[in-house]
Amino acid sequence: MAKRVEEIFEHDDDFYGEIRFFDPAELPEHLPSCKSWAEAFEEDPDPAQKAFWLNALPFHSILNGDYLGLDISTTHDDPPVVYLAHDDKSQVIAPSFTSFLQSWAGLCYIGPERWKL
């Protein structure tokens, strides 16, 4: 197993991971940050980039300034998961929260920075 990990992460000296969603009471701290990032994408030629930030309910704050969020733009019992990138393109990374958790468990909860996932 260690040999396989070395092959996958050959350029990383270390990696980490954990399931750490922030407490819903912290949401008022994170929503203004997401709104602020949406404004930063005001001039982006791709209107989806701003929409990702405005339509996501963040549930995980990544230390580099990015977020994981649920796409709440439509009513859905199990919404898609969006990687909200502050310095790159945001994108849907899982069609549902359930599938995201299943895939992330298969990766032993590494990351969840995009380059780790």
VEXNU-976100 format. One line per 2 residues: their letters; for each residue x, y, z of N, C-alpha, C, O, CB. Coordinates in nm, 2 decimals, decimal comma. Atoms other than C-alpha are relative to their C-alpha. Glycine has a CB too. Layout:
% VEXNU-976100
a) X/Y/Z/X/Y/Z/X/Y/Z/X/Y/Z/X/Y/Z | ...
***
This chain:
% VEXNU-976100
ma) 0,08/-0,12/0,00/0,00/0,00/0,00/0,09/0,13/0,00/0,06/0,22/-0,07/-0,09/0,00/0,12 | -0,09/-0,12/-0,01/0,28/0,25/0,09/0,06/0,02/-0,14/0,08/0,14/-0,18/0,11/-0,02/0,10
kr) -0,06/-0,02/0,14/0,44/0,19/-0,26/-0,10/0,07/-0,09/-0,07/0,15/-0,17/0,04/-0,14/-0,05 | 0,10/-0,06/0,09/0,11/0,28/-0,43/-0,03/0,14/0,04/-0,04/0,23/-0,05/-0,14/-0,08/0,02
ve) 0,01/-0,14/-0,04/0,07/0,59/-0,22/0,11/0,09/-0,05/0,09/0,20/-0,10/-0,01/0,01/0,16 | -0,11/-0,07/0,05/0,42/0,69/-0,32/-0,01/0,03/-0,15/0,02/0,14/-0,20/0,13/-0,08/0,03
ei) 0,02/-0,02/0,15/0,33/0,64/-0,69/-0,10/0,11/-0,03/-0,08/0,19/-0,12/-0,04/-0,13/-0,06 | 0,10/-0,10/0,03/0,02/0,85/-0,67/0,04/0,14/0,04/0,02/0,24/-0,03/-0,13/-0,04/0,08
fe) -0,04/-0,13/-0,05/0,17/1,13/-0,46/0,15/0,02/0,00/0,22/0,07/0,09/-0,05/0,01/0,15 | -0,15/-0,01/0,01/0,53/1,12/-0,59/0,06/0,13/0,02/0,18/0,14/0,07/0,04/-0,05/-0,13
hd) -0,06/-0,13/-0,01/0,58/1,49/-0,58/-0,05/0,07/0,13/-0,01/0,18/0,16/-0,04/0,09/-0,11 | 0,04/-0,05/-0,13/0,41/1,55/-0,24/0,08/-0,06/0,11/0,08/-0,19/0,13/-0,15/-0,02/0,02
dd) -0,07/0,05/-0,11/0,62/1,52/0,07/-0,10/-0,05/0,11/-0,07/-0,14/0,19/0,09/0,10/0,06 | 0,10/0,04/-0,10/0,31/1,49/0,28/-0,14/0,03/-0,05/-0,16/0,11/-0,15/0,02/0,08/0,14
fy) 0,14/-0,03/0,03/-0,07/1,49/0,25/-0,08/-0,02/0,12/-0,04/-0,09/0,22/-0,05/-0,09/-0,12 | 0,08/0,00/-0,12/-0,35/1,52/0,49/-0,15/-0,02/-0,05/-0,18/-0,01/-0,17/0,01/0,12/0,09
ge) 0,14/0,00/0,03/-0,72/1,48/0,50/-0,09/-0,02/0,13/-0,04/-0,07/0,23/-0,03/-0,11/-0,09 | 0,09/0,02/-0,11/-1,02/1,48/0,73/-0,14/0,04/-0,05/-0,15/0,12/-0,14/0,04/0,08/0,12
ir) 0,13/-0,06/0,02/-1,39/1,53/0,73/-0,02/0,11/0,10/-0,03/0,08/0,22/-0,12/-0,12/0,01 | 0,02/-0,11/-0,09/-1,44/1,87/0,87/-0,09/0,10/-0,06/-0,05/0,19/-0,13/0,14/0,06/0,04
ff) 0,10/-0,10/0,05/-1,76/2,05/0,78/-0,01/0,11/0,11/-0,01/0,07/0,23/-0,13/-0,07/-0,04 | 0,02/-0,10/-0,11/-1,81/2,38/0,96/-0,14/-0,01/0,06/-0,24/-0,05/-0,01/0,03/0,14/-0,05
dp) 0,13/0,00/-0,07/-2,09/2,42/1,21/-0,10/0,10/-0,07/-0,05/0,20/-0,11/0,02/0,04/0,15 | 0,10/-0,09/0,06/-2,41/2,57/1,06/0,00/0,14/0,06/-0,04/0,24/-0,01/-0,14/-0,06/0,00
ae) 0,00/-0,13/-0,06/-2,38/2,85/1,31/0,11/0,09/-0,05/0,10/0,21/-0,04/0,02/-0,02/0,16 | -0,11/-0,08/0,06/-2,06/2,96/1,13/-0,04/0,05/-0,14/0,04/0,12/-0,20/0,12/-0,09/-0,01
lp) 0,04/-0,03/0,14/-2,25/3,00/0,80/0,00/0,15/-0,02/0,05/0,20/-0,13/-0,14/-0,05/-0,03 | -0,01/-0,14/0,02/-2,29/3,38/0,85/0,14/0,06/-0,02/0,15/0,16/-0,07/-0,07/0,07/0,12
eh) -0,14/-0,04/0,02/-1,91/3,41/0,86/0,04/-0,03/-0,15/0,12/0,04/-0,20/0,09/-0,07/0,10 | -0,05/0,04/0,13/-1,87/3,23/0,53/-0,08/0,05/-0,12/-0,03/0,07/-0,23/-0,01/-0,15/-0,01
lp) 0,08/-0,05/0,11/-2,16/3,36/0,32/0,05/0,14/-0,06/0,06/0,15/-0,18/-0,14/0,02/0,04 | -0,06/-0,13/0,06/-2,01/3,72/0,29/0,12/-0,03/-0,08/0,15/0,04/-0,18/0,03/0,09/0,11
sc) -0,12/0,04/0,07/-1,68/3,56/0,18/-0,04/-0,05/-0,14/0,02/-0,01/-0,24/0,08/-0,10/0,07 | 0,04/0,06/0,13/-1,86/3,37/-0,10/-0,06/0,11/-0,09/-0,03/0,12/-0,21/-0,11/-0,11/0,02
ks) 0,05/-0,12/0,07/-2,05/3,69/-0,20/0,11/0,08/-0,05/0,11/0,13/-0,17/-0,10/0,08/0,08 | -0,12/-0,08/0,04/-1,72/3,88/-0,21/0,07/-0,07/-0,12/0,11/0,00/-0,21/0,09/0,02/0,12
wa) -0,07/0,07/0,11/-1,56/3,61/-0,43/-0,09/0,01/-0,13/-0,03/0,02/-0,24/0,03/-0,14/0,03 | 0,09/-0,01/0,11/-1,87/3,62/-0,66/0,02/0,14/-0,07/0,03/0,14/-0,19/-0,15/-0,01/0,04
ea) -0,02/-0,14/0,06/-1,81/4,00/-0,71/0,14/0,00/-0,07/0,16/0,07/-0,17/0,00/0,10/0,11 | -0,14/0,01/0,06/-1,44/3,92/-0,79/-0,01/-0,06/-0,14/0,07/-0,03/-0,23/0,09/-0,08/0,09
fe) 0,02/0,07/0,13/-1,57/3,71/-1,09/-0,10/0,08/-0,09/-0,14/0,03/-0,19/-0,05/-0,14/0,02 | 0,09/-0,08/0,07/-1,79/4,00/-1,21/0,04/0,02/-0,15/-0,04/0,02/-0,24/-0,01/0,14/0,07
ed) -0,06/-0,02/0,14/-1,56/4,05/-1,52/0,03/-0,12/-0,07/0,07/-0,12/-0,19/0,12/0,09/0,01 | -0,04/0,12/0,06/-1,51/3,69/-1,59/-0,09/-0,03/-0,12/-0,21/-0,01/-0,11/-0,01/-0,12/0,10
pd) 0,08/0,02/0,11/-1,63/3,61/-1,94/-0,10/-0,12/0,01/-0,19/-0,13/-0,06/0,09/-0,03/-0,12 | 0,08/0,12/-0,02/-1,78/3,28/-1,81/-0,10/0,04/0,12/-0,06/0,03/0,23/0,08/-0,12/0,03
pa) 0,09/-0,04/-0,11/-2,10/3,39/-1,61/-0,02/-0,11/0,10/-0,07/-0,09/0,21/-0,13/0,04/-0,06 | 0,02/0,11/-0,10/-2,11/3,04/-1,45/0,09/0,02/0,12/0,06/-0,03/0,23/0,03/-0,13/-0,07
qk) -0,09/-0,01/-0,11/-1,81/3,13/-1,24/-0,06/0,09/0,12/-0,05/0,05/0,23/0,14/0,07/-0,05 | 0,07/-0,08/-0,11/-2,00/3,41/-1,05/-0,11/-0,08/0,05/-0,14/-0,08/0,17/-0,04/0,13/-0,06
af) 0,12/0,07/-0,04/-2,31/3,19/-1,04/0,04/-0,11/0,10/-0,04/-0,13/0,19/-0,07/-0,06/-0,12 | -0,04/0,10/-0,10/-2,12/2,91/-0,87/0,01/0,05/0,14/-0,05/-0,01/0,23/0,13/-0,06/-0,04
wl) -0,02/-0,06/-0,13/-2,03/3,14/-0,58/-0,13/0,05/0,06/-0,15/0,04/0,18/0,10/0,12/-0,01 | 0,13/-0,05/-0,05/-2,38/3,29/-0,56/-0,10/-0,11/0,03/-0,19/-0,09/0,12/-0,06/0,10/-0,10
na) 0,10/0,11/-0,02/-2,57/2,96/-0,58/0,04/-0,11/0,09/-0,03/-0,21/0,09/-0,04/-0,05/-0,14 | -0,05/0,11/-0,08/-2,36/2,75/-0,35/-0,02/0,03/0,15/-0,01/0,15/0,20/0,14/-0,02/-0,02
lp) 0,01/-0,01/-0,15/-2,43/2,69/0,02/0,13/-0,07/0,05/0,14/-0,19/0,05/-0,13/-0,07/0,06 | -0,13/0,06/-0,04/-2,07/2,64/0,16/-0,02/-0,09/0,12/-0,10/-0,06/0,21/0,10/0,11/0,02
fh) 0,01/0,09/-0,12/-2,02/2,35/0,40/0,15/-0,03/0,04/0,16/-0,09/0,15/-0,07/-0,13/-0,04 | -0,13/0,03/-0,04/-1,64/2,32/0,41/0,10/0,11/-0,06/0,10/0,15/-0,17/0,05/-0,14/-0,06
si) -0,09/-0,11/0,03/-1,38/2,60/0,41/0,14/-0,06/-0,01/0,19/-0,13/0,08/0,00/0,11/0,11 | -0,13/0,06/0,03/-1,04/2,50/0,26/0,10/0,11/0,04/0,08/0,23/0,01/0,02/-0,05/-0,14
ln) -0,10/-0,10/-0,05/-0,73/2,67/0,41/0,06/0,09/-0,11/0,11/0,20/-0,07/0,11/-0,08/0,06 | -0,05/-0,09/0,11/-0,63/2,82/0,07/-0,10/0,10/-0,05/-0,07/0,18/-0,14/0,05/-0,09/-0,12
gd) 0,10/-0,10/0,04/-0,95/3,03/0,05/-0,11/-0,06/-0,09/-0,21/0,01/-0,11/0,07/0,11/-0,08 | 0,10/0,07/0,08/-1,15/2,78/-0,16/-0,11/-0,06/0,10/-0,09/-0,06/0,22/0,06/-0,11/-0,09
yl) 0,11/0,06/-0,08/-1,48/2,62/-0,04/-0,05/-0,12/-0,08/-0,03/-0,14/-0,20/-0,11/0,10/0,02 | 0,09/0,10/0,06/-1,68/2,31/-0,10/-0,14/0,05/0,03/-0,17/0,10/0,14/0,02/-0,15/0,06
gl) 0,14/-0,04/-0,02/-2,05/2,39/-0,14/-0,10/-0,09/-0,07/-0,07/-0,16/-0,16/-0,02/0,14/-0,04 | 0,11/0,07/0,06/-2,39/2,25/-0,23/-0,06/0,10/-0,10/-0,09/0,21/-0,06/-0,10/-0,05/0,11
di) 0,06/-0,08/0,10/-2,54/2,38/-0,55/-0,15/0,01/0,03/-0,22/-0,09/0,01/0,03/-0,05/-0,15 | 0,14/-0,01/-0,04/-2,88/2,51/-0,43/-0,08/0,08/-0,10/-0,18/0,14/-0,06/-0,01/0,06/0,14
st) 0,07/-0,08/0,11/-2,98/2,68/-0,76/-0,13/-0,06/-0,04/-0,22/0,01/-0,09/0,09/0,02/-0,12 | 0,12/0,07/0,03/-3,25/2,42/-0,80/-0,04/-0,08/0,12/0,05/-0,12/0,20/0,01/-0,08/-0,13
th) 0,04/0,08/-0,11/-3,46/2,23/-0,55/0,04/-0,15/-0,03/0,02/-0,20/-0,14/-0,16/0,00/0,01 | -0,06/0,14/0,02/-3,29/1,89/-0,50/0,01/-0,06/0,14/0,06/0,01/0,23/0,13/0,01/-0,08
dd) -0,02/0,06/-0,13/-3,30/1,64/-0,22/0,15/-0,04/0,03/0,18/-0,05/0,15/-0,08/-0,13/0,00 | -0,14/0,04/-0,01/-2,93/1,55/-0,28/0,08/0,08/-0,10/0,11/0,03/-0,21/0,02/-0,16/-0,02
pp) -0,06/-0,09/0,09/-2,77/1,85/-0,44/0,14/-0,03/-0,04/0,22/-0,10/0,03/-0,01/0,14/0,05 | -0,14/0,02/0,05/-2,45/1,85/-0,65/0,10/0,08/0,09/0,06/0,17/0,16/0,01/0,06/-0,14
vv) -0,11/-0,06/-0,08/-2,12/1,94/-0,48/0,08/0,08/-0,10/0,12/0,03/-0,20/0,08/-0,10/0,08 | -0,08/-0,09/0,08/-1,93/2,24/-0,62/0,13/0,03/0,07/0,13/0,05/0,19/-0,08/0,13/-0,03
yl) -0,13/-0,04/-0,05/-1,56/2,31/-0,57/0,01/0,15/-0,04/0,01/0,18/-0,16/0,12/-0,08/-0,06 | 0,00/-0,14/0,02/-1,55/2,69/-0,53/0,15/0,05/0,00/0,21/0,06/0,11/-0,09/0,08/0,10
ah) -0,14/-0,04/0,01/-1,20/2,81/-0,65/0,01/0,15/-0,01/-0,05/0,21/-0,10/0,06/-0,07/-0,12 | -0,02/-0,14/-0,01/-1,10/3,16/-0,56/0,10/0,05/-0,11/0,09/0,17/-0,14/0,04/0,05/0,13
dd) -0,11/-0,04/0,09/-0,81/3,17/-0,81/0,00/-0,09/-0,13/0,10/-0,09/-0,20/0,13/0,00/0,07 | 0,00/0,09/0,12/-0,92/2,92/-1,08/-0,15/-0,02/-0,03/-0,23/0,06/0,02/0,07/-0,14/0,03
ks) 0,14/0,03/0,04/-1,24/2,78/-1,24/-0,07/-0,08/0,11/-0,02/-0,19/0,14/0,00/-0,06/-0,14 | 0,09/0,08/-0,09/-1,51/2,66/-1,00/-0,07/-0,10/-0,09/-0,09/-0,08/-0,21/-0,10/0,09/0,08
qv) 0,06/0,10/0,08/-1,68/2,34/-1,11/-0,08/-0,10/0,09/-0,05/-0,11/0,21/0,10/-0,07/-0,08 | 0,08/0,11/-0,07/-1,93/2,07/-1,01/0,10/-0,12/0,01/0,16/-0,16/-0,09/-0,13/-0,04/-0,07
ia) -0,09/0,12/-0,02/-1,72/1,78/-0,86/-0,07/-0,13/0,03/-0,01/-0,23/0,03/0,10/0,03/0,11 | 0,08/0,12/-0,02/-2,00/1,54/-0,78/-0,14/0,03/-0,03/-0,19/0,14/0,00/0,02/-0,05/0,15
ps) 0,14/-0,02/0,03/-2,35/1,50/-0,90/-0,10/0,01/0,12/-0,21/0,06/0,10/-0,05/-0,11/-0,10 | 0,08/-0,01/-0,12/-2,48/1,47/-0,55/0,09/0,00/0,13/0,21/-0,05/0,12/-0,10/-0,12/0,01
ft) -0,07/0,00/-0,12/-2,37/1,51/-0,19/0,03/-0,15/0,04/0,14/-0,18/0,09/-0,07/0,07/0,12 | -0,02/0,15/-0,03/-2,41/1,13/-0,14/0,11/-0,05/-0,08/0,20/-0,12/-0,02/-0,13/-0,08/-0,02
sf) -0,11/0,05/0,08/-2,19/1,05/-0,43/0,13/0,06/0,03/0,24/-0,01/0,03/-0,03/0,02/-0,15 | -0,13/-0,06/-0,05/-1,93/1,30/-0,31/0,05/-0,07/0,12/0,17/-0,10/0,12/-0,03/0,15/0,03
lq) -0,05/0,07/-0,12/-1,91/1,14/0,03/0,05/-0,14/-0,03/0,15/-0,18/0,03/-0,12/-0,01/0,10 | -0,04/0,14/0,03/-1,89/0,79/-0,12/0,14/0,01/-0,07/0,23/-0,07/-0,04/-0,10/-0,07/-0,09
sw) -0,12/-0,01/0,07/-1,61/0,90/-0,36/0,12/0,04/0,10/0,23/-0,01/0,09/-0,01/0,09/-0,11 | -0,10/-0,05/-0,09/-1,42/1,09/-0,09/0,04/-0,11/0,10/0,16/-0,11/0,14/-0,06/0,13/0,08
ag) -0,04/0,11/-0,09/-1,44/0,79/0,15/0,09/-0,09/-0,07/0,19/-0,15/-0,01/-0,13/-0,07/0,04 | -0,09/0,09/0,08/-1,28/0,58/-0,13/0,14/0,06/-0,01/0,24/-0,02/-0,03/-0,05/-0,02/-0,14
lc) -0,13/-0,07/0,00/-0,99/0,84/-0,12/0,05/0,02/0,14/0,15/0,09/0,16/-0,01/0,13/-0,07 | -0,04/-0,01/-0,14/-0,96/0,80/0,26/0,00/0,15/0,05/0,08/0,19/0,13/0,13/-0,06/0,02
yi) 0,02/-0,14/-0,05/-1,08/1,17/0,30/0,13/0,08/-0,02/0,15/0,18/0,06/-0,04/0,00/0,14 | -0,11/-0,08/0,03/-0,76/1,31/0,15/-0,05/0,14/-0,05/-0,15/0,15/-0,12/0,09/-0,07/-0,11
gp) 0,03/-0,13/0,04/-0,76/1,68/0,09/-0,10/0,08/0,08/-0,08/0,08/0,20/-0,06/-0,01/-0,14 | 0,07/0,02/0,13/-1,02/1,81/-0,01/0,04/0,10/-0,11/-0,04/0,14/-0,19/-0,14/0,01/0,01
er) -0,04/-0,09/0,11/-0,82/2,06/-0,23/-0,02/-0,08/-0,13/0,00/-0,20/-0,14/0,14/0,04/0,02 | 0,02/0,06/0,13/-0,89/2,00/-0,59/0,11/-0,08/-0,05/0,09/-0,19/-0,11/-0,03/0,11/-0,10
wk) -0,11/0,07/0,05/-0,54/1,89/-0,67/0,02/-0,13/0,08/0,09/-0,22/0,03/0,13/0,08/0,00 | -0,01/0,12/-0,08/-0,57/1,62/-0,40/-0,11/-0,09/-0,04/-0,09/-0,22/-0,04/0,00/0,03/0,15
l) 0,11/0,08/0,03/-0,91/1,50/-0,50/0,02/-0,06/-0,14/-0,07/-0,13/-0,19/-0,14/0,08/0,00
***
